[in-house]
Amino acid sequence: MSLVLLNIADAVVSQFIVTSGAGTEGNALLIYWVTRREFVLIKAGASIVAAVLLWDLSRRAPKPMLVVTAIIVAIYILIVAWNILVAAGGSIA
């Protein structure tokens, strides 16, 4: 659930940053989609699919998948924090 919520937060903040002109999308695969209305829904759907796949894999290999999931969640925490910093007009200096 955390992974899904972090993905949605990433989508919402990224879309705000790009549409407000505060920044640009760094992921070449998402440049086209980030300004589209359905972007958040697509990201939410994709993150739900990823979460279900991770959950299914965790039933077969619980410990390794817990580590993988924790790493992915940590990365998304950093991404969302960075996006919020950019959206707030802050900088790391």
PDB file of N, CA, C and O in Angstrom:
ATOM      1  N   MET A   1       0.823  -1.192   0.000  1.00  0.00           N
ATOM      2  CA  MET A   1       0.000   0.000   0.000  1.00  0.00           C
ATOM      3  C   MET A   1       0.871   1.261   0.000  1.00  0.00           C
ATOM      4  O   MET A   1       0.547   2.245  -0.666  1.00  0.00           O
ATOM      5  N   SER A   2       1.968   1.226   0.745  1.00  0.00           N
ATOM      6  CA  SER A   2       2.870   2.379   0.783  1.00  0.00           C
ATOM      7  C   SER A   2       3.429   2.676  -0.600  1.00  0.00           C
ATOM      8  O   SER A   2       3.538   3.836  -0.997  1.00  0.00           O
ATOM      9  N   LEU A   3       3.779   1.631  -1.324  1.00  0.00           N
ATOM     10  CA  LEU A   3       4.333   1.802  -2.662  1.00  0.00           C
ATOM     11  C   LEU A   3       3.314   2.471  -3.581  1.00  0.00           C
ATOM     12  O   LEU A   3       3.672   3.359  -4.355  1.00  0.00           O
ATOM     13  N   VAL A   4       2.071   2.061  -3.508  1.00  0.00           N
ATOM     14  CA  VAL A   4       1.017   2.649  -4.340  1.00  0.00           C
ATOM     15  C   VAL A   4       0.828   4.121  -3.985  1.00  0.00           C
ATOM     16  O   VAL A   4       0.761   4.965  -4.878  1.00  0.00           O
ATOM     17  N   LEU A   5       0.742   4.436  -2.703  1.00  0.00           N
ATOM     18  CA  LEU A   5       0.550   5.824  -2.280  1.00  0.00           C
ATOM     19  C   LEU A   5       1.739   6.702  -2.653  1.00  0.00           C
ATOM     20  O   LEU A   5       1.553   7.850  -3.058  1.00  0.00           O
ATOM     21  N   LEU A   6       2.944   6.187  -2.522  1.00  0.00           N
ATOM     22  CA  LEU A   6       4.125   6.954  -2.910  1.00  0.00           C
ATOM     23  C   LEU A   6       4.155   7.198  -4.415  1.00  0.00           C
ATOM     24  O   LEU A   6       4.552   8.277  -4.857  1.00  0.00           O
ATOM     25  N   ASN A   7       3.744   6.218  -5.200  1.00  0.00           N
ATOM     26  CA  ASN A   7       3.677   6.387  -6.649  1.00  0.00           C
ATOM     27  C   ASN A   7       2.654   7.452  -7.031  1.00  0.00           C
ATOM     28  O   ASN A   7       2.901   8.269  -7.918  1.00  0.00           O
ATOM     29  N   ILE A   8       1.517   7.441  -6.366  1.00  0.00           N
ATOM     30  CA  ILE A   8       0.494   8.458  -6.636  1.00  0.00           C
ATOM     31  C   ILE A   8       1.003   9.834  -6.229  1.00  0.00           C
ATOM     32  O   ILE A   8       0.808  10.807  -6.957  1.00  0.00           O
ATOM     33  N   ALA A   9       1.652   9.922  -5.073  1.00  0.00           N
ATOM     34  CA  ALA A   9       2.227  11.203  -4.644  1.00  0.00           C
ATOM     35  C   ALA A   9       3.266  11.682  -5.653  1.00  0.00           C
ATOM     36  O   ALA A   9       3.306  12.868  -5.980  1.00  0.00           O
ATOM     37  N   ASP A  10       4.093  10.788  -6.141  1.00  0.00           N
ATOM     38  CA  ASP A  10       5.089  11.134  -7.153  1.00  0.00           C
ATOM     39  C   ASP A  10       4.404  11.677  -8.402  1.00  0.00           C
ATOM     40  O   ASP A  10       4.836  12.687  -8.957  1.00  0.00           O
ATOM     41  N   ALA A  11       3.347  11.019  -8.844  1.00  0.00           N
ATOM     42  CA  ALA A  11       2.636  11.454 -10.047  1.00  0.00           C
ATOM     43  C   ALA A  11       2.016  12.837  -9.863  1.00  0.00           C
ATOM     44  O   ALA A  11       2.145  13.701 -10.730  1.00  0.00           O
ATOM     45  N   VAL A  12       1.346  13.042  -8.737  1.00  0.00           N
ATOM     46  CA  VAL A  12       0.672  14.322  -8.489  1.00  0.00           C
ATOM     47  C   VAL A  12       1.686  15.466  -8.404  1.00  0.00           C
ATOM     48  O   VAL A  12       1.503  16.509  -9.030  1.00  0.00           O
ATOM     49  N   VAL A  13       2.742  15.269  -7.638  1.00  0.00           N
ATOM     50  CA  VAL A  13       3.738  16.331  -7.472  1.00  0.00           C
ATOM     51  C   VAL A  13       4.506  16.561  -8.776  1.00  0.00           C
ATOM     52  O   VAL A  13       4.774  17.706  -9.140  1.00  0.00           O
ATOM     53  N   SER A  14       4.860  15.486  -9.479  1.00  0.00           N
ATOM     54  CA  SER A  14       5.558  15.631 -10.761  1.00  0.00           C
ATOM     55  C   SER A  14       4.701  16.407 -11.757  1.00  0.00           C
ATOM     56  O   SER A  14       5.193  17.292 -12.457  1.00  0.00           O
ATOM     57  N   GLN A  15       3.429  16.070 -11.812  1.00  0.00           N
ATOM     58  CA  GLN A  15       2.532  16.761 -12.730  1.00  0.00           C
ATOM     59  C   GLN A  15       2.430  18.245 -12.367  1.00  0.00           C
ATOM     60  O   GLN A  15       2.428  19.101 -13.252  1.00  0.00           O
ATOM     61  N   PHE A  16       2.347  18.548 -11.086  1.00  0.00           N
ATOM     62  CA  PHE A  16       2.305  19.943 -10.648  1.00  0.00           C
ATOM     63  C   PHE A  16       3.574  20.688 -11.056  1.00  0.00           C
ATOM     64  O   PHE A  16       3.508  21.803 -11.572  1.00  0.00           O
ATOM     65  N   ILE A  17       4.719  20.069 -10.825  1.00  0.00           N
ATOM     66  CA  ILE A  17       6.005  20.701 -11.152  1.00  0.00           C
ATOM     67  C   ILE A  17       6.087  21.020 -12.644  1.00  0.00           C
ATOM     68  O   ILE A  17       6.468  22.126 -13.030  1.00  0.00           O
ATOM     69  N   VAL A  18       5.732  20.053 -13.470  1.00  0.00           N
ATOM     70  CA  VAL A  18       5.853  20.236 -14.917  1.00  0.00           C
ATOM     71  C   VAL A  18       4.828  21.250 -15.433  1.00  0.00           C
ATOM     72  O   VAL A  18       5.175  22.139 -16.210  1.00  0.00           O
ATOM     73  N   THR A  19       3.574  21.122 -15.005  1.00  0.00           N
ATOM     74  CA  THR A  19       2.538  22.023 -15.525  1.00  0.00           C
ATOM     75  C   THR A  19       2.694  23.450 -15.012  1.00  0.00           C
ATOM     76  O   THR A  19       2.258  24.394 -15.671  1.00  0.00           O
ATOM     77  N   SER A  20       3.311  23.618 -13.841  1.00  0.00           N
ATOM     78  CA  SER A  20       3.526  24.967 -13.314  1.00  0.00           C
ATOM     79  C   SER A  20       4.795  25.610 -13.862  1.00  0.00           C
ATOM     80  O   SER A  20       5.026  26.806 -13.679  1.00  0.00           O
ATOM     81  N   GLY A  21       5.614  24.804 -14.534  1.00  0.00           N
ATOM     82  CA  GLY A  21       6.855  25.329 -15.090  1.00  0.00           C
ATOM     83  C   GLY A  21       8.002  25.367 -14.092  1.00  0.00           C
ATOM     84  O   GLY A  21       9.054  25.941 -14.377  1.00  0.00           O
ATOM     85  N   ALA A  22       7.812  24.765 -12.929  1.00  0.00           N
ATOM     86  CA  ALA A  22       8.859  24.766 -11.907  1.00  0.00           C
ATOM     87  C   ALA A  22       9.982  23.786 -12.217  1.00  0.00           C
ATOM     88  O   ALA A  22      11.063  23.870 -11.634  1.00  0.00           O
ATOM     89  N   GLY A  23       9.728  22.858 -13.135  1.00  0.00           N
ATOM     90  CA  GLY A  23      10.740  21.875 -13.473  1.00  0.00           C
ATOM     91  C   GLY A  23      10.310  21.065 -14.678  1.00  0.00           C
ATOM     92  O   GLY A  23       9.269  21.333 -15.278  1.00  0.00           O
ATOM     93  N   THR A  24      11.109  20.078 -15.027  1.00  0.00           N
ATOM     94  CA  THR A  24      10.817  19.208 -16.159  1.00  0.00           C
ATOM     95  C   THR A  24      10.830  17.757 -15.702  1.00  0.00           C
ATOM     96  O   THR A  24      11.375  17.421 -14.651  1.00  0.00           O
ATOM     97  N   GLU A  25      10.220  16.913 -16.512  1.00  0.00           N
ATOM     98  CA  GLU A  25      10.214  15.481 -16.223  1.00  0.00           C
ATOM     99  C   GLU A  25      11.544  14.877 -16.647  1.00  0.00           C
ATOM    100  O   GLU A  25      11.982  15.062 -17.783  1.00  0.00           O
ATOM    101  N   GLY A  26      12.184  14.158 -15.736  1.00  0.00           N
ATOM    102  CA  GLY A  26      13.475  13.553 -16.024  1.00  0.00           C
ATOM    103  C   GLY A  26      13.385  12.188 -16.680  1.00  0.00           C
ATOM    104  O   GLY A  26      14.364  11.710 -17.253  1.00  0.00           O
ATOM    105  N   ASN A  27      12.223  11.554 -16.603  1.00  0.00           N
ATOM    106  CA  ASN A  27      12.035  10.224 -17.178  1.00  0.00           C
ATOM    107  C   ASN A  27      11.528  10.378 -18.608  1.00  0.00           C
ATOM    108  O   ASN A  27      10.406  10.835 -18.828  1.00  0.00           O
ATOM    109  N   ALA A  28      12.351   9.998 -19.571  1.00  0.00           N
ATOM    110  CA  ALA A  28      12.002  10.164 -20.984  1.00  0.00           C
ATOM    111  C   ALA A  28      10.726   9.413 -21.365  1.00  0.00           C
ATOM    112  O   ALA A  28      10.023   9.822 -22.288  1.00  0.00           O
ATOM    113  N   LEU A  29      10.423   8.325 -20.666  1.00  0.00           N
ATOM    114  CA  LEU A  29       9.208   7.564 -20.968  1.00  0.00           C
ATOM    115  C   LEU A  29       7.945   8.282 -20.509  1.00  0.00           C
ATOM    116  O   LEU A  29       6.856   7.993 -21.005  1.00  0.00           O
ATOM    117  N   LEU A  30       8.076   9.208 -19.571  1.00  0.00           N
ATOM    118  CA  LEU A  30       6.905   9.882 -19.015  1.00  0.00           C
ATOM    119  C   LEU A  30       6.720  11.307 -19.520  1.00  0.00           C
ATOM    120  O   LEU A  30       5.711  11.938 -19.204  1.00  0.00           O
ATOM    121  N   ILE A  31       7.663  11.829 -20.292  1.00  0.00           N
ATOM    122  CA  ILE A  31       7.577  13.223 -20.749  1.00  0.00           C
ATOM    123  C   ILE A  31       6.251  13.488 -21.456  1.00  0.00           C
ATOM    124  O   ILE A  31       5.609  14.508 -21.203  1.00  0.00           O
ATOM    125  N   TYR A  32       5.839  12.592 -22.327  1.00  0.00           N
ATOM    126  CA  TYR A  32       4.575  12.771 -23.053  1.00  0.00           C
ATOM    127  C   TYR A  32       3.382  12.734 -22.095  1.00  0.00           C
ATOM    128  O   TYR A  32       2.449  13.525 -22.233  1.00  0.00           O
ATOM    129  N   TRP A  33       3.413  11.818 -21.128  1.00  0.00           N
ATOM    130  CA  TRP A  33       2.239  11.567 -20.284  1.00  0.00           C
ATOM    131  C   TRP A  33       2.062  12.534 -19.124  1.00  0.00           C
ATOM    132  O   TRP A  33       0.935  12.746 -18.676  1.00  0.00           O
ATOM    133  N   VAL A  34       3.136  13.122 -18.628  1.00  0.00           N
ATOM    134  CA  VAL A  34       3.066  13.883 -17.379  1.00  0.00           C
ATOM    135  C   VAL A  34       2.102  15.071 -17.448  1.00  0.00           C
ATOM    136  O   VAL A  34       1.568  15.481 -16.418  1.00  0.00           O
ATOM    137  N   THR A  35       1.875  15.617 -18.611  1.00  0.00           N
ATOM    138  CA  THR A  35       0.946  16.752 -18.722  1.00  0.00           C
ATOM    139  C   THR A  35      -0.473  16.322 -19.067  1.00  0.00           C
ATOM    140  O   THR A  35      -1.362  17.167 -19.170  1.00  0.00           O
ATOM    141  N   ARG A  36      -0.697  15.051 -19.245  1.00  0.00           N
ATOM    142  CA  ARG A  36      -2.028  14.541 -19.593  1.00  0.00           C
ATOM    143  C   ARG A  36      -2.878  14.342 -18.339  1.00  0.00           C
ATOM    144  O   ARG A  36      -2.363  14.033 -17.265  1.00  0.00           O
ATOM    145  N   ARG A  37      -4.165  14.521 -18.495  1.00  0.00           N
ATOM    146  CA  ARG A  37      -5.101  14.397 -17.381  1.00  0.00           C
ATOM    147  C   ARG A  37      -5.088  12.989 -16.781  1.00  0.00           C
ATOM    148  O   ARG A  37      -5.235  12.823 -15.571  1.00  0.00           O
ATOM    149  N   GLU A  38      -4.911  11.984 -17.633  1.00  0.00           N
ATOM    150  CA  GLU A  38      -4.973  10.596 -17.152  1.00  0.00           C
ATOM    151  C   GLU A  38      -3.660  10.082 -16.563  1.00  0.00           C
ATOM    152  O   GLU A  38      -3.570   8.914 -16.183  1.00  0.00           O
ATOM    153  N   PHE A  39      -2.655  10.929 -16.483  1.00  0.00           N
ATOM    154  CA  PHE A  39      -1.331  10.521 -15.988  1.00  0.00           C
ATOM    155  C   PHE A  39      -1.399   9.894 -14.594  1.00  0.00           C
ATOM    156  O   PHE A  39      -0.827   8.827 -14.368  1.00  0.00           O
ATOM    157  N   VAL A  40      -2.084  10.539 -13.671  1.00  0.00           N
ATOM    158  CA  VAL A  40      -2.147  10.025 -12.294  1.00  0.00           C
ATOM    159  C   VAL A  40      -2.852   8.668 -12.269  1.00  0.00           C
ATOM    160  O   VAL A  40      -2.447   7.767 -11.536  1.00  0.00           O
ATOM    161  N   LEU A  41      -3.905   8.528 -13.070  1.00  0.00           N
ATOM    162  CA  LEU A  41      -4.612   7.239 -13.112  1.00  0.00           C
ATOM    163  C   LEU A  41      -3.731   6.138 -13.692  1.00  0.00           C
ATOM    164  O   LEU A  41      -3.749   5.006 -13.210  1.00  0.00           O
ATOM    165  N   ILE A  42      -2.966   6.468 -14.721  1.00  0.00           N
ATOM    166  CA  ILE A  42      -2.058   5.481 -15.315  1.00  0.00           C
ATOM    167  C   ILE A  42      -0.994   5.074 -14.303  1.00  0.00           C
ATOM    168  O   ILE A  42      -0.708   3.887 -14.144  1.00  0.00           O
ATOM    169  N   LYS A  43      -0.404   6.060 -13.613  1.00  0.00           N
ATOM    170  CA  LYS A  43       0.621   5.751 -12.597  1.00  0.00           C
ATOM    171  C   LYS A  43       0.015   4.927 -11.461  1.00  0.00           C
ATOM    172  O   LYS A  43       0.640   3.986 -10.973  1.00  0.00           O
ATOM    173  N   ALA A  44      -1.195   5.278 -11.043  1.00  0.00           N
ATOM    174  CA  ALA A  44      -1.849   4.531  -9.964  1.00  0.00           C
ATOM    175  C   ALA A  44      -2.102   3.094 -10.394  1.00  0.00           C
ATOM    176  O   ALA A  44      -1.838   2.160  -9.636  1.00  0.00           O
ATOM    177  N   GLY A  45      -2.610   2.915 -11.602  1.00  0.00           N
ATOM    178  CA  GLY A  45      -2.867   1.565 -12.109  1.00  0.00           C
ATOM    179  C   GLY A  45      -1.597   0.739 -12.215  1.00  0.00           C
ATOM    180  O   GLY A  45      -1.567  -0.427 -11.821  1.00  0.00           O
ATOM    181  N   ALA A  46      -0.551   1.352 -12.750  1.00  0.00           N
ATOM    182  CA  ALA A  46       0.725   0.641 -12.888  1.00  0.00           C
ATOM    183  C   ALA A  46       1.301   0.274 -11.520  1.00  0.00           C
ATOM    184  O   ALA A  46       1.862  -0.809 -11.352  1.00  0.00           O
ATOM    185  N   SER A  47       1.165   1.168 -10.549  1.00  0.00           N
ATOM    186  CA  SER A  47       1.711   0.869  -9.223  1.00  0.00           C
ATOM    187  C   SER A  47       0.908  -0.214  -8.517  1.00  0.00           C
ATOM    188  O   SER A  47       1.463  -0.989  -7.739  1.00  0.00           O
ATOM    189  N   ILE A  48      -0.392  -0.274  -8.781  1.00  0.00           N
ATOM    190  CA  ILE A  48      -1.209  -1.346  -8.208  1.00  0.00           C
ATOM    191  C   ILE A  48      -0.784  -2.687  -8.800  1.00  0.00           C
ATOM    192  O   ILE A  48      -0.650  -3.676  -8.079  1.00  0.00           O
ATOM    193  N   VAL A  49      -0.576  -2.716 -10.107  1.00  0.00           N
ATOM    194  CA  VAL A  49      -0.106  -3.949 -10.759  1.00  0.00           C
ATOM    195  C   VAL A  49       1.246  -4.367 -10.178  1.00  0.00           C
ATOM    196  O   VAL A  49       1.451  -5.541  -9.870  1.00  0.00           O
ATOM    197  N   ALA A  50       2.169  -3.411 -10.029  1.00  0.00           N
ATOM    198  CA  ALA A  50       3.492  -3.720  -9.466  1.00  0.00           C
ATOM    199  C   ALA A  50       3.369  -4.244  -8.038  1.00  0.00           C
ATOM    200  O   ALA A  50       4.055  -5.194  -7.661  1.00  0.00           O
ATOM    201  N   ALA A  51       2.495  -3.624  -7.244  1.00  0.00           N
ATOM    202  CA  ALA A  51       2.313  -4.059  -5.856  1.00  0.00           C
ATOM    203  C   ALA A  51       1.744  -5.479  -5.798  1.00  0.00           C
ATOM    204  O   ALA A  51       2.161  -6.281  -4.962  1.00  0.00           O
ATOM    205  N   VAL A  52       0.808  -5.786  -6.668  1.00  0.00           N
ATOM    206  CA  VAL A  52       0.230  -7.141  -6.712  1.00  0.00           C
ATOM    207  C   VAL A  52       1.295  -8.158  -7.115  1.00  0.00           C
ATOM    208  O   VAL A  52       1.373  -9.244  -6.542  1.00  0.00           O
ATOM    209  N   LEU A  53       2.113  -7.801  -8.102  1.00  0.00           N
ATOM    210  CA  LEU A  53       3.197  -8.703  -8.508  1.00  0.00           C
ATOM    211  C   LEU A  53       4.206  -8.917  -7.374  1.00  0.00           C
ATOM    212  O   LEU A  53       4.649 -10.041  -7.140  1.00  0.00           O
ATOM    213  N   LEU A  54       4.562  -7.860  -6.684  1.00  0.00           N
ATOM    214  CA  LEU A  54       5.480  -7.990  -5.547  1.00  0.00           C
ATOM    215  C   LEU A  54       4.863  -8.858  -4.451  1.00  0.00           C
ATOM    216  O   LEU A  54       5.545  -9.691  -3.855  1.00  0.00           O
ATOM    217  N   TRP A  55       3.575  -8.661  -4.190  1.00  0.00           N
ATOM    218  CA  TRP A  55       2.894  -9.465  -3.172  1.00  0.00           C
ATOM    219  C   TRP A  55       2.888 -10.939  -3.579  1.00  0.00           C
ATOM    220  O   TRP A  55       3.140 -11.816  -2.753  1.00  0.00           O
ATOM    221  N   ASP A  56       2.599 -11.206  -4.852  1.00  0.00           N
ATOM    222  CA  ASP A  56       2.583 -12.594  -5.327  1.00  0.00           C
ATOM    223  C   ASP A  56       3.972 -13.232  -5.199  1.00  0.00           C
ATOM    224  O   ASP A  56       4.102 -14.367  -4.740  1.00  0.00           O
ATOM    225  N   LEU A  57       4.993 -12.496  -5.604  1.00  0.00           N
ATOM    226  CA  LEU A  57       6.359 -13.015  -5.478  1.00  0.00           C
ATOM    227  C   LEU A  57       6.757 -13.210  -4.019  1.00  0.00           C
ATOM    228  O   LEU A  57       7.527 -14.115  -3.697  1.00  0.00           O
ATOM    229  N   SER A  58       6.236 -12.366  -3.144  1.00  0.00           N
ATOM    230  CA  SER A  58       6.594 -12.476  -1.720  1.00  0.00           C
ATOM    231  C   SER A  58       6.032 -13.732  -1.076  1.00  0.00           C
ATOM    232  O   SER A  58       6.543 -14.187  -0.053  1.00  0.00           O
ATOM    233  N   ARG A  59       4.999 -14.287  -1.657  1.00  0.00           N
ATOM    234  CA  ARG A  59       4.459 -15.542  -1.116  1.00  0.00           C
ATOM    235  C   ARG A  59       5.418 -16.688  -1.366  1.00  0.00           C
ATOM    236  O   ARG A  59       5.460 -17.647  -0.595  1.00  0.00           O
ATOM    237  N   ARG A  60       6.198 -16.594  -2.450  1.00  0.00           N
ATOM    238  CA  ARG A  60       7.162 -17.646  -2.794  1.00  0.00           C
ATOM    239  C   ARG A  60       8.520 -17.421  -2.170  1.00  0.00           C
ATOM    240  O   ARG A  60       9.207 -18.377  -1.810  1.00  0.00           O
ATOM    241  N   ALA A  61       8.910 -16.177  -2.039  1.00  0.00           N
ATOM    242  CA  ALA A  61      10.228 -15.831  -1.481  1.00  0.00           C
ATOM    243  C   ALA A  61      10.060 -14.612  -0.574  1.00  0.00           C
ATOM    244  O   ALA A  61      10.412 -13.497  -0.961  1.00  0.00           O
ATOM    245  N   PRO A  62       9.523 -14.820   0.634  1.00  0.00           N
ATOM    246  CA  PRO A  62       9.164 -13.688   1.489  1.00  0.00           C
ATOM    247  C   PRO A  62      10.329 -12.766   1.871  1.00  0.00           C
ATOM    248  O   PRO A  62      10.209 -11.545   1.774  1.00  0.00           O
ATOM    249  N   LYS A  63      11.434 -13.337   2.298  1.00  0.00           N
ATOM    250  CA  LYS A  63      12.534 -12.490   2.775  1.00  0.00           C
ATOM    251  C   LYS A  63      13.179 -11.671   1.654  1.00  0.00           C
ATOM    252  O   LYS A  63      13.357 -10.464   1.820  1.00  0.00           O
ATOM    253  N   PRO A  64      13.533 -12.278   0.526  1.00  0.00           N
ATOM    254  CA  PRO A  64      14.117 -11.461  -0.549  1.00  0.00           C
ATOM    255  C   PRO A  64      13.159 -10.381  -1.064  1.00  0.00           C
ATOM    256  O   PRO A  64      13.583  -9.265  -1.363  1.00  0.00           O
ATOM    257  N   MET A  65      11.886 -10.711  -1.167  1.00  0.00           N
ATOM    258  CA  MET A  65      10.930  -9.737  -1.681  1.00  0.00           C
ATOM    259  C   MET A  65      10.669  -8.627  -0.678  1.00  0.00           C
ATOM    260  O   MET A  65      10.357  -7.503  -1.069  1.00  0.00           O
ATOM    261  N   LEU A  66      10.791  -8.924   0.603  1.00  0.00           N
ATOM    262  CA  LEU A  66      10.670  -7.872   1.609  1.00  0.00           C
ATOM    263  C   LEU A  66      11.808  -6.871   1.444  1.00  0.00           C
ATOM    264  O   LEU A  66      11.597  -5.661   1.537  1.00  0.00           O
ATOM    265  N   VAL A  67      13.004  -7.373   1.200  1.00  0.00           N
ATOM    266  CA  VAL A  67      14.164  -6.505   0.977  1.00  0.00           C
ATOM    267  C   VAL A  67      13.968  -5.672  -0.288  1.00  0.00           C
ATOM    268  O   VAL A  67      14.190  -4.461  -0.280  1.00  0.00           O
ATOM    269  N   VAL A  68      13.555  -6.323  -1.367  1.00  0.00           N
ATOM    270  CA  VAL A  68      13.333  -5.615  -2.638  1.00  0.00           C
ATOM    271  C   VAL A  68      12.269  -4.536  -2.466  1.00  0.00           C
ATOM    272  O   VAL A  68      12.454  -3.400  -2.902  1.00  0.00           O
ATOM    273  N   THR A  69      11.166  -4.891  -1.838  1.00  0.00           N
ATOM    274  CA  THR A  69      10.082  -3.928  -1.636  1.00  0.00           C
ATOM    275  C   THR A  69      10.536  -2.767  -0.755  1.00  0.00           C
ATOM    276  O   THR A  69      10.200  -1.615  -1.033  1.00  0.00           O
ATOM    277  N   ALA A  70      11.283  -3.051   0.289  1.00  0.00           N
ATOM    278  CA  ALA A  70      11.783  -1.985   1.166  1.00  0.00           C
ATOM    279  C   ALA A  70      12.701  -1.031   0.411  1.00  0.00           C
ATOM    280  O   ALA A  70      12.651   0.181   0.621  1.00  0.00           O
ATOM    281  N   ILE A  71      13.525  -1.567  -0.455  1.00  0.00           N
ATOM    282  CA  ILE A  71      14.424  -0.725  -1.261  1.00  0.00           C
ATOM    283  C   ILE A  71      13.621   0.157  -2.210  1.00  0.00           C
ATOM    284  O   ILE A  71      13.902   1.348  -2.339  1.00  0.00           O
ATOM    285  N   ILE A  72      12.622  -0.422  -2.873  1.00  0.00           N
ATOM    286  CA  ILE A  72      11.790   0.355  -3.793  1.00  0.00           C
ATOM    287  C   ILE A  72      11.042   1.459  -3.048  1.00  0.00           C
ATOM    288  O   ILE A  72      10.973   2.591  -3.526  1.00  0.00           O
ATOM    289  N   VAL A  73      10.488   1.140  -1.889  1.00  0.00           N
ATOM    290  CA  VAL A  73       9.779   2.147  -1.087  1.00  0.00           C
ATOM    291  C   VAL A  73      10.745   3.257  -0.661  1.00  0.00           C
ATOM    292  O   VAL A  73      10.395   4.435  -0.722  1.00  0.00           O
ATOM    293  N   ALA A  74      11.945   2.894  -0.235  1.00  0.00           N
ATOM    294  CA  ALA A  74      12.945   3.902   0.160  1.00  0.00           C
ATOM    295  C   ALA A  74      13.294   4.822  -1.003  1.00  0.00           C
ATOM    296  O   ALA A  74      13.421   6.034  -0.829  1.00  0.00           O
ATOM    297  N   ILE A  75      13.446   4.244  -2.185  1.00  0.00           N
ATOM    298  CA  ILE A  75      13.755   5.055  -3.373  1.00  0.00           C
ATOM    299  C   ILE A  75      12.603   6.020  -3.654  1.00  0.00           C
ATOM    300  O   ILE A  75      12.837   7.194  -3.939  1.00  0.00           O
ATOM    301  N   TYR A  76      11.378   5.539  -3.575  1.00  0.00           N
ATOM    302  CA  TYR A  76      10.234   6.418  -3.826  1.00  0.00           C
ATOM    303  C   TYR A  76      10.089   7.493  -2.755  1.00  0.00           C
ATOM    304  O   TYR A  76       9.643   8.600  -3.058  1.00  0.00           O
ATOM    305  N   ILE A  77      10.451   7.196  -1.521  1.00  0.00           N
ATOM    306  CA  ILE A  77      10.443   8.231  -0.480  1.00  0.00           C
ATOM    307  C   ILE A  77      11.407   9.346  -0.870  1.00  0.00           C
ATOM    308  O   ILE A  77      11.075  10.524  -0.740  1.00  0.00           O
ATOM    309  N   LEU A  78      12.593   8.987  -1.345  1.00  0.00           N
ATOM    310  CA  LEU A  78      13.567   9.991  -1.775  1.00  0.00           C
ATOM    311  C   LEU A  78      13.053  10.773  -2.985  1.00  0.00           C
ATOM    312  O   LEU A  78      13.214  11.992  -3.040  1.00  0.00           O
ATOM    313  N   ILE A  79      12.443  10.097  -3.946  1.00  0.00           N
ATOM    314  CA  ILE A  79      11.910  10.761  -5.134  1.00  0.00           C
ATOM    315  C   ILE A  79      10.820  11.759  -4.759  1.00  0.00           C
ATOM    316  O   ILE A  79      10.828  12.897  -5.227  1.00  0.00           O
ATOM    317  N   VAL A  80       9.890  11.335  -3.923  1.00  0.00           N
ATOM    318  CA  VAL A  80       8.795  12.224  -3.525  1.00  0.00           C
ATOM    319  C   VAL A  80       9.341  13.402  -2.711  1.00  0.00           C
ATOM    320  O   VAL A  80       8.897  14.536  -2.893  1.00  0.00           O
ATOM    321  N   ALA A  81      10.287  13.145  -1.828  1.00  0.00           N
ATOM    322  CA  ALA A  81      10.889  14.243  -1.049  1.00  0.00           C
ATOM    323  C   ALA A  81      11.577  15.242  -1.974  1.00  0.00           C
ATOM    324  O   ALA A  81      11.436  16.453  -1.803  1.00  0.00           O
ATOM    325  N   TRP A  82      12.322  14.731  -2.955  1.00  0.00           N
ATOM    326  CA  TRP A  82      12.986  15.603  -3.931  1.00  0.00           C
ATOM    327  C   TRP A  82      11.938  16.423  -4.700  1.00  0.00           C
ATOM    328  O   TRP A  82      12.093  17.633  -4.862  1.00  0.00           O
ATOM    329  N   ASN A  83      10.882  15.765  -5.167  1.00  0.00           N
ATOM    330  CA  ASN A  83       9.843  16.463  -5.911  1.00  0.00           C
ATOM    331  C   ASN A  83       9.188  17.562  -5.077  1.00  0.00           C
ATOM    332  O   ASN A  83       8.923  18.654  -5.579  1.00  0.00           O
ATOM    333  N   ILE A  84       8.931  17.274  -3.819  1.00  0.00           N
ATOM    334  CA  ILE A  84       8.325  18.281  -2.947  1.00  0.00           C
ATOM    335  C   ILE A  84       9.279  19.457  -2.763  1.00  0.00           C
ATOM    336  O   ILE A  84       8.848  20.610  -2.753  1.00  0.00           O
ATOM    337  N   LEU A  85      10.563  19.174  -2.618  1.00  0.00           N
ATOM    338  CA  LEU A  85      11.557  20.240  -2.501  1.00  0.00           C
ATOM    339  C   LEU A  85      11.565  21.111  -3.762  1.00  0.00           C
ATOM    340  O   LEU A  85      11.595  22.338  -3.670  1.00  0.00           O
ATOM    341  N   VAL A  86      11.540  20.487  -4.918  1.00  0.00           N
ATOM    342  CA  VAL A  86      11.491  21.232  -6.185  1.00  0.00           C
ATOM    343  C   VAL A  86      10.201  22.042  -6.282  1.00  0.00           C
ATOM    344  O   VAL A  86      10.229  23.213  -6.661  1.00  0.00           O
ATOM    345  N   ALA A  87       9.080  21.426  -5.943  1.00  0.00           N
ATOM    346  CA  ALA A  87       7.786  22.107  -6.024  1.00  0.00           C
ATOM    347  C   ALA A  87       7.725  23.315  -5.088  1.00  0.00           C
ATOM    348  O   ALA A  87       7.069  24.312  -5.388  1.00  0.00           O
ATOM    349  N   ALA A  88       8.412  23.214  -3.962  1.00  0.00           N
ATOM    350  CA  ALA A  88       8.434  24.321  -2.999  1.00  0.00           C
ATOM    351  C   ALA A  88       9.424  25.405  -3.380  1.00  0.00           C
ATOM    352  O   ALA A  88       9.519  26.437  -2.716  1.00  0.00           O
ATOM    353  N   GLY A  89      10.168  25.160  -4.467  1.00  0.00           N
ATOM    354  CA  GLY A  89      11.134  26.156  -4.924  1.00  0.00           C
ATOM    355  C   GLY A  89      12.433  26.119  -4.156  1.00  0.00           C
ATOM    356  O   GLY A  89      13.224  27.059  -4.221  1.00  0.00           O
ATOM    357  N   GLY A  90      12.659  25.044  -3.428  1.00  0.00           N
ATOM    358  CA  GLY A  90      13.878  24.913  -2.647  1.00  0.00           C
ATOM    359  C   GLY A  90      15.032  24.386  -3.470  1.00  0.00           C
ATOM    360  O   GLY A  90      14.872  24.011  -4.632  1.00  0.00           O
ATOM    361  N   SER A  91      16.168  24.362  -2.865  1.00  0.00           N
ATOM    362  CA  SER A  91      17.342  23.797  -3.517  1.00  0.00           C
ATOM    363  C   SER A  91      18.249  23.195  -2.470  1.00  0.00           C
ATOM    364  O   SER A  91      18.188  23.542  -1.291  1.00  0.00           O
ATOM    365  N   ILE A  92      19.078  22.300  -2.917  1.00  0.00           N
ATOM    366  CA  ILE A  92      20.051  21.696  -2.024  1.00  0.00           C
ATOM    367  C   ILE A  92      21.394  22.331  -2.332  1.00  0.00           C
ATOM    368  O   ILE A  92      22.016  22.026  -3.349  1.00  0.00           O
ATOM    369  N   ALA A  93      21.835  23.209  -1.456  1.00  0.00           N
ATOM    370  CA  ALA A  93      23.118  23.890  -1.679  1.00  0.00           C
ATOM    371  C   ALA A  93      23.801  24.168  -0.363  1.00  0.00           C
ATOM    372  O   ALA A  93      24.893  24.736  -0.342  1.00  0.00           O
TER     373      ALA A  93
END
